[in-house]
Amino acid sequence: MNSVPQTSACVGLSKEAVSQEAIDLYDAFTHDRLDRRSFMERMVTLAGGTVAAATLISLIAANPAKAAMVPEGDSRLETGPLSIETFNGPLRAYMAKPKVIAESIPVVLVIHENRGLNPHIEDVARRLALAGYIAVAPDFLSPLGGTPGNNPDLARDMIGQLAPDTTLMNAASAVGFAQSMAGANGKVGAVGFCWGGGLVNRLAVAAPDLDAAVVYYGRQPDVADVVTIRARLLFHYAGLDERIGAGKAAYETALKNAGKPFTSYVYEGVNHAFNNDTSEARYDKAAAELAWSRTLEFLAANLKG
């Protein structure tokens, strides 16, 4: 596999010049607990210098300054904070919904990546609100003080400190909260990305009241547990994402054997996090737009019908 040209003058480095090796290395750092020192040493070697390495990382990592697809002040929406009560204390959350609701509508939980509840996830919530949903994006880092602003590395460290079973119970509490929201029709869906995709898979196992689950490149649950799933399932996989793709076949076989309905798509030639438009190197516009159209169609069929 070709690496990035060996130069320290890479200010103009394009998305196309970022090697798969660099993306895989970043993925190992952010998901497989590769320590920072080893990550930086290997990235500098790969890029050919510290300046080039910094440029590479900036292209791969999410950029919180990236403009939102739906601005915070969109006049068609009502947005703001809310609090979800759980056995573990309150979860902070971001809510977006149509400003005018003629009749009751479904609620969709938006489950964040391992960077916590950041502006990108809030933007996704607003996109769902424009599609006719009450979108609720919980901050699962609330028990640790909430998502740290503009510090994704710290957020990832904090995600690793969460107790998985407690987090799952908090997510199940969010489903119950969503069912009883003012203006809601009682149907609840969940859309999760990366870490959040894995949580949505586990939530489908644990929450019988969840009606629809959309998983973007999320880790699969224990296949022995799929018998309890009642939600309809939609999976979006990245063709180049070997880490998450490794569990696909066993999971889908277990679902078939248990008679659980699901739809699964693989987007060839794209990377993990292809939907995140704040990551220049990994975002794939065509795949993201296709997956989003399929997501909206799926949610409408299972929550609005």
N, C-alpha and C positions, 0 to 999 in steps of 0.2 A: 504494500500500500504506500502511495506517495505521501510524503510529509510536506508541511508548509515550506516554501523556499527559505533557505538558510540566510536570513538577513535580519538585521536589527532595525531596519528602516521600513516597518510594515504599517505605517499609519494608514495607508490607502488599501490595506488588505481587504479583499472582498469576501463575501459569504462563500462564494464558489471555491475560494482558495483554502478554506478551512478543511483539513483532512478528517476522514472518519476516525482516524487514530486519536486525534485531538478531542473529538467529541466523545469518544468512548472513554478516554482518560478523565475527562470532566465528569462523565456519568459515574465512573468508579469513585471519584472524590465525593460527589454529592449524594450517592446512594449506597455505596458499598463501604463507606467509612475508611477510604484511603486517607491516610493522615496528610495534613496540609504540606508539611515539609517534603514528603515524597512526591506529592502531586506537583508542587512547584518545580522541584528538581527535574522531574521527567518532562514537564511542559517546557521548561527552558531548553532542555536538550532537544526536544522535538521541534521547537520553533527556531532554535539557533541563536537565542539571546533573550535577555530579560525584557527588553522593549517589545520584541515580537511576541513573547509569551503573554505579556500584559494585553496586547492587542487581541490575540487569540481568545483569551479568557473573556474579554469584553464583548466579543462577537457571540460567544457561546452562552454566557450567563444572561439572565434576564436583566433588562434595563428598566428600573422603576420609573424613569422619566419619559418612557415611550408614551406617546399620546394615546388616549383611550379611544376606542371605536365609538362608544356612546358617552358623551361628556357628562360629567357629574351633574351639571346644571340643566340637563335636558328637560325642556318645559313639559314634555308629555308624561314625565315620571314623578313619583314621590319617592324620595330616598332618605335614608337616615339610619341611625343606630337603634338597636333594640337589645333586649336581654332575654335569654332563654334560661328558665329555671331547671336545674338538674339536681340529682341527689348529691352531686359533687360541688354545688354552688352554681352561680350564674355563669352562663357562657355569653360573652359579648358577641354581637352579630351585626351584620350590615343587611339592610332590607331595601329592596327596590320593587316598586309595583306601579301599574298604570295609574295615572292621576285620576282618571275617570273609570270606575268599574260599574258597568250596567247590571251585572249579575255576578253571582259567586264564581270564583275561578280557582284553579289548582295552585298549590304551593310547590315550588321546586327548591330543594336544598342544594346549595353550591358548595362543594367540599374542596378546600384549597389544597395546593401542592405542599411540599415540605418547606416552603418559604412562608407559610402562614397566610393570614388574611391580608393580602396586599392590594394595591390599586388595580392590578390586572384581574384578580378574582372579583373585585367590586364591579369592574367593567363587564365581566361575564354575567354577573347578576343583572346588570342594567339591560344587557342584550336579551336576557330571558324575560325581563319585565316588558320590554317592547313587544315580545312575542305573545303577551297575554297571560303572564304568570306573576304570582307573588313570589319573588326570589328572595331567599334567606340564605346568607352566607355566614355560618358560624365561625368564630375564631376558636379553634380547638386548643390554642395555646393560652386561653384565658386562665386556666388554673395556675399557670406559671407567670401571670402578669400580662398576658396578651402578646400579640405579634410585635416584635421590636421594629420600629420604623426604619426603612432603608438599610436593613442589616440582614440580608438573607443567610449569611453564614451563621450568625447567632440564632436565627430562626431554625435552621436545620439542626443545630446542636440542641435546641430546646425540644424540637420534635422527638429527638432521640431519648429525651428524658420522660416523655409521657408514658404512663402505664397503658398498654394496649387495651386491656379489658375495661378500664375506666373510660378511656376515650370512646370505645364502642358504646358503652352505656350512655355517655353524653350524647352521642349521635342518635341513639334510639330515643332519648328524651326530646331531641329536636324534632323527630318525626311526630311524636305526640303533640308537641307545641304547635307544629305546622297544621295539624288537623283541626285545631280549635281556633285558629286565627280569624279575626274579623274579616269578612269578605271571602273566606276560603270555602271551597265546595267539599272539603273533606278528603280529597284525593291528594296524595303526596308523592312526588318523584324526587330523585337525587341524582345529581351529576357530579362526578369527581374526577380529578386530574392527578396523575402520578400517585403520590402518597394518598391523596384524596380518592383516587380511583380504587386503590386497595381497600380503603375504609368503606367505600360504597359496596364493594363486593362482600365485605364482612357484615355490613349493615343489612344487606339483602338476606343474609343467613339469620341474623338476630332479630330483625324487626318485621313481624308478619303483617303489619299495617302499611308497609312501604309498597306502593303500587307499581312504580317503574324505576329502574336503575340504569344509569348510563355511565359506563366505565371507560375513561380515556387512559390507556396504557397503565393500568393498575395491577398490582400483585394479586394473584388469585387466592381465595380462601382454602382452607383444608377441604379437599374434595369429599371427604366423608360427611361433611356438614351440609351439602347442597340439598339434601332431602327436605330441609326446613324452609327453603326459599319459596316465596309466594309471588314476589314481584316479577314482572316482565323485565327481561335483561337485554341491553344493547352494549356490545363491546367494540371499541375502536383500538386497534393495534397498529404500531409502527413497524414496518417491515424490517428496519435495521435495528430494532430494539431486541437484541437477543436475550437480554436479562429478563424482561417481562414475557417475551415470546416463549421462553422455555417452559412455562407452566400452562400454556394455552391448550394444548392437545388433551392433557389429562383432565383439566377443568371441564372442557366442553364435552368430553366423553362421559364424565360423571353426570353432567346436566342432561345429556341425552338419555342415559340409562335411567335417570330419575324422572324422566318425562317433563322436564322443566323447559318452558319456551324461551328461546334466546335467539338473537341475531348477532352475527360477528363479522366484522370487516377488518381486513388487513390492508394498509396503505403502503404499497411497495415503494422502496427507495426513499423513505422518510424516516426521521429519527424520533426517538422518545421526546415528548414535549413539542411535537410538531404543531399543536394547536396554540401554543403560547407565542403570541405575536410580539412580545417584548424580548424574545431571544432571537436575534437576527440570524444566527447560523442554523438553528434548528427549526425555526418556523417555516412551514411550507403552506403557502397561501391556498393553493389548489386543494390539497388534502384537508386543510383546516375548514375551508368553506364547504367541501363535500360532506365531511363528518358533521359539521354543524347543521347542514340542511337535513341530514338523516336523523340527527338528534331531535330537531324540532318536529319532524314528521312522526317520530317514535313517541315523543311526549304527548303530542296532540292526540294520537290514536289511543293512548293508554290513560290519559288524564282528562281529556276533554270530551271523549266519546260517551 
